[in-house]
Amino acid sequence: MTQSPLAATVSSLMPRARTELAELVAFASVADPEQFPRSECEGAARWIADALRAEDFQDVALLDTPDGTQSVYGHLPGPEGAPTVLLYAHYDVQPPLDEDAWRTPPFELTERADGRWYGRGAADCKGGVLMHLLALRALRAHGGVPVSVKVIVEGSEEQGTGGLERYAEEHPELLAADAIVIGDTGNFRVGLPTVTATLRGMTVVRVRVDTLEGNLHSGQFGGAAPDALAALIRTLDSLRDEDGGTAVDGLAADARWDGLQYPEEDFRKDAKVLDGVRLTGDGTVADRIWARPSTTVLGIDCPPVVGATPSVQASARALVSLRVPPGEDAVRAAELLTAHLEAHVPWGARVTVEGGGQGQPFRADTASPAYAAMAEAMREAYDGADMATAGQGGSIPLCNTLAALYPEAEILLIGLSEPDAQIHAVDESVSPRELERLSVAEALFLRGYAAGGASGATAAG
């Protein structure tokens, strides 16, 4: 198929994009000052602000959000009467986990033999920043950007601390738009253009169990002294039924997913499930990861194996997340999770449950004109492939804030986090071919959306 002028331009810009993504990945921008210095996030924010200024964005600003982080904002005015489109990404990233397990340094973008670019944030979501820049550059090379564009790049999405949500609520005019493109999801798999229709919400709690005033010798006291770590393990085990499905008292876990299905053999391959190990829960894979809640023990504070002493533990603590499906309220789900943990601690052990980050689930209106424009754009960018609609088990709390602030805005979710990207895991990577095609799709979408007669009334500023 003959390459379109827009696609040819994006292709020619890819070497520059690789260089820029390497610069951005080099910032260890984990929004947790206990793990990484704040200067890493600040450096990434300044890099993005400079990139927007270089593209003639106006009102570029580093927004100090209530959670102590910075988000980057810029506005590129379009033709008079044109609709306004908000483009979103985030520059903060997950910690690299075990850096020694990475085949190449996590904060050094590296191309390997498979052609993918490896580095923390390459797909989630610094690649999304480059996707937006590539789309805008291609349009500017072919007559200009036909819509007004606002860009917001968040600095604490991975931490779930809600800084940008609260800032947007305090400044409701800032992000107003007719359409919003959230560049933080991904295709169902490489080569299959996909929009995400639903997101699960999330709540995180810390649970602490105390049984003794201090640790005791396991030989002298073990067998009668209540072990806090054992009590915690029993408590956490209560969060799953015999099949491994989530079992939080009072929280429904039997919803069904109607739409694109996820074959079990494909899921096992994508998730790298070991031979002979069964998947957890019941229903289809799509039911389990897109339509139902799921609990995960994110971490446990207890003695490591190396250096452990023969002691009965007096205290133990865990961090637990609960993914909340569309149709369920995250606040209610957090209350049910807290009540469940408190009710299932054995032996009368003392338990304390503290809330952490939280975000509501989201469901998009896929019948809107913007989705029709995106479907056509993706069809052209992906050589005639039809756009698929899928769910995603992850959370983007800002979506609900934007939907509440701008109920007339159309919200679309696309991105680079397909299964091979292994976001949040060791050896995260991005497919440069997906980056290229999605950048073309976004450019075509902006052009098609402008031509579709959107009113532009929502965001005249």
SULGIWO-V279354 format. One record per backbone hydrogen bond with DSSP energy under -1.0 kcal/mol. CO is the residue of the C=O (numbers start at 0). NH is the residue of the N-H. E is the energy in kcal/mol with one decimal. If there is no record, write none. Layout:
co->(CO CO)
nh->(NH NH)
e->(E E)
This chain:
co->(3 4 5 6 7 8 10 12 13 14 15 16 17 18 19 20 21 23 26 27 28 29 31 31 36 37 38 39 40 41 42 43 44 45 46 47 48 49 51 52 57 60 62 64 68 70 71 72 73 74 75 78 82 83 83 84 85 86 87 88 96 97 98 104 105 109 111 115 116 117 118 120 120 124 125 126 127 128 129 130 131 132 133 134 135 136 138 138 147 148 149 150 151 152 153 155 161 162 163 164 165 166 170 177 178 179 180 181 181 184 188 192 194 196 197 198 200 201 202 203 204 205 206 207 208 209 215 216 220 220 226 227 228 229 230 231 232 233 235 236 238 240 242 244 247 262 263 264 265 266 267 273 283 284 285 286 293 295 298 300 304 308 309 311 312 313 313 315 316 317 318 318 319 320 321 322 323 324 328 329 330 331 332 333 334 335 336 337 338 339 345 349 351 353 356 358 361 363 364 367 368 369 370 371 372 373 374 375 376 377 378 379 381 387 389 391 393 395 396 397 398 399 400 401 405 409 411 412 413 415 417 418 420 421 427 429 430 431 432 433 434 435 436 437 438 439 440 441 442 443 444 445 446)
nh->(7 8 9 10 11 12 13 16 17 18 19 20 21 22 23 24 25 26 28 29 92 31 34 35 39 41 42 43 44 45 46 47 48 49 50 51 52 53 56 55 74 72 70 67 64 62 152 60 150 57 148 81 147 177 178 149 180 151 182 153 98 100 101 107 119 117 114 111 429 109 121 125 126 128 129 130 131 132 133 134 135 136 137 138 139 140 141 143 84 75 86 73 88 71 90 159 165 166 167 168 169 170 173 409 85 411 87 183 413 416 191 387 389 363 391 361 323 358 321 355 319 353 317 351 315 349 311 220 223 224 230 231 232 233 234 235 236 237 238 239 246 243 280 240 250 266 267 268 269 270 272 276 287 288 289 290 322 320 318 316 307 310 217 215 227 210 211 208 300 206 297 298 204 295 202 293 200 327 332 333 334 335 336 337 338 339 340 341 342 343 348 209 207 205 203 201 198 365 367 371 372 373 374 375 376 377 378 379 380 381 383 382 384 194 196 199 199 398 400 401 402 403 404 405 408 179 181 195 184 417 420 421 428 424 118 116 434 435 436 437 438 439 440 441 442 443 444 445 446 447 448 449 450)
e->(-2.7 -2.2 -2.4 -2.4 -2.0 -1.2 -1.0 -2.2 -2.5 -1.8 -2.5 -2.9 -2.1 -1.8 -2.2 -3.0 -1.5 -1.3 -2.2 -2.1 -1.9 -2.2 -2.3 -2.3 -1.7 -2.2 -2.3 -1.8 -2.5 -2.2 -2.1 -2.1 -2.4 -2.6 -2.0 -2.3 -2.2 -2.0 -2.2 -1.9 -2.6 -2.6 -2.0 -2.3 -2.6 -3.5 -2.5 -2.2 -2.6 -3.9 -2.7 -2.2 -2.4 -2.4 -1.6 -2.4 -3.1 -2.4 -2.2 -2.5 -1.1 -1.5 -1.0 -1.5 -3.3 -3.1 -2.2 -1.8 -2.4 -2.1 -2.1 -1.6 -1.1 -1.1 -1.6 -2.2 -1.9 -2.0 -3.0 -2.1 -2.1 -2.5 -2.4 -1.9 -2.3 -1.5 -1.3 -2.3 -2.9 -3.6 -3.3 -1.6 -1.6 -2.6 -2.6 -1.1 -2.2 -2.2 -2.8 -2.0 -1.7 -1.4 -1.7 -2.1 -2.6 -3.3 -2.7 -1.0 -2.2 -2.7 -2.2 -3.0 -2.3 -3.2 -1.2 -2.4 -2.6 -2.8 -2.7 -2.9 -3.0 -2.7 -2.5 -2.3 -2.0 -2.1 -3.1 -2.5 -1.5 -2.2 -2.1 -2.4 -2.4 -2.2 -2.1 -2.7 -2.3 -1.1 -1.6 -1.5 -2.8 -1.7 -2.1 -2.6 -2.5 -2.5 -2.8 -1.5 -2.9 -3.2 -2.2 -2.0 -2.0 -2.3 -2.1 -1.3 -3.0 -2.8 -2.5 -1.3 -1.6 -2.2 -2.5 -1.7 -2.7 -2.5 -1.1 -2.8 -3.4 -2.5 -2.4 -1.2 -2.8 -2.3 -1.8 -1.3 -3.7 -1.7 -2.5 -2.2 -2.0 -2.4 -2.5 -2.5 -2.5 -2.5 -2.5 -2.4 -2.0 -1.4 -2.0 -2.4 -2.8 -3.0 -2.0 -2.3 -2.5 -1.0 -1.1 -1.2 -2.1 -2.3 -2.5 -1.9 -2.1 -2.9 -2.0 -1.9 -2.5 -2.3 -3.7 -1.2 -1.3 -2.6 -3.5 -1.3 -1.0 -2.0 -1.1 -2.7 -2.4 -2.1 -2.4 -2.7 -1.9 -3.3 -3.4 -2.1 -2.1 -1.4 -2.3 -1.4 -2.1 -1.6 -2.3 -2.5 -2.3 -2.3 -2.6 -2.9 -1.7 -1.9 -2.5 -2.5 -2.1 -2.7 -2.5 -2.5 -2.0 -3.0 -3.4 -1.8 -1.7)
